[in-house]
């Protein structure tokens, strides 16, 4: 069972890292939306392609608030929730298997 425990611990760390990196990607996307960035820049295109699927779904559910886009903040709060719930849950399951 220690192999499964170690696997779950490693998976929890990987998920935590990926969610933390995605937070920074969402922040970069929000900052780039404030300036008139070149839409053909490969970095801008990457940020848009990676974040738009989730941000567009959130935008459809949020009411229009005077031109302020709150979808990045909602997405970041959702990611923080996942980091606070999913990662410790996986870690506790892994430690319970030892």
Long-range contacts (C-beta under 8 A, 24 or more apart in sequence): 1-97, 1-98, 2-97, 2-98, 4-94, 4-97, 5-94, 5-95, 5-97, 5-98, 6-94, 7-94, 8-90, 8-91, 8-93, 8-94, 8-97, 9-90, 9-91, 9-94, 9-95, 11-90, 12-86, 12-87, 12-88, 12-90, 12-91, 12-94, 15-82, 15-86, 15-87, 15-90, 16-83, 16-87, 19-79, 19-82, 19-83, 19-87, 20-83, 22-50, 22-79, 23-76, 23-79, 23-80, 25-50, 25-51, 26-51, 26-55, 26-72, 26-75, 26-76, 26-79, 27-72, 27-76, 29-55, 29-72, 30-72, 33-69, 51-75
